[in-house]
Amino acid sequence: MELEITAVEVKRRMDAGETLFLVDVRQPEEYQICHIEGSELIPMNTIPAAVQDLEAKADGGLLIVFCHHGMRSLNVANWLRGQGISECASMIGGIEAWSLEIDRSVPRY
């Protein structure tokens, strides 16, 4: 599994019925502006406290970590891999890419 995945590939896998867990690592105020339906908000600074829950989720499907533009999520995915969670990937371009390429109803900021 590559460390990064495109928004288009995430959508393709969702449409194919794959089990994906969308993990939004932005801050609550960013999440209030916009979010991807079905995603779970786990701010970056709380990821270490949530690692057991994320590990359990990764046993059942791929974790797709995303943020605004993809930098924070890349750091989180890399850290999760270091914790032994190999079934995770950072969404390239973050929610910005999702809004531009997948769902234009998701507001940009």
C-alpha positions, 0 to 999 in steps of 0.5 A: 500500500502506497503512503498516499492516495488520490481523492479520485482513487478514494472515491473509486474504492468507495463506489466499489464497496470497499471498507474505508474509514475516513479520518479527518485530522483537521481542527474542529473549527475547520471541520465545522466549515466543511467535511466529507460525509461519513468521516470521523474527526480526530484532530492531529494532536489527539491521534496518539490517544486514538491509536488503539481505536485506529488500529482496530479500524485498520483491521477491518479496512483501509484508513484514509487520513486527510486534512486541508491540503494533505501535509498534516495527514501525510505526517499522521499516516507516516506516524501511524505506519511507524506504530505498525498500522500499515493499512493507512494512506494520506489523501493527496490534496486533502479536502481541497482536492475532494472539493475540486475533484469529487464533490463541489458541494463541499465548501472550500476555504 
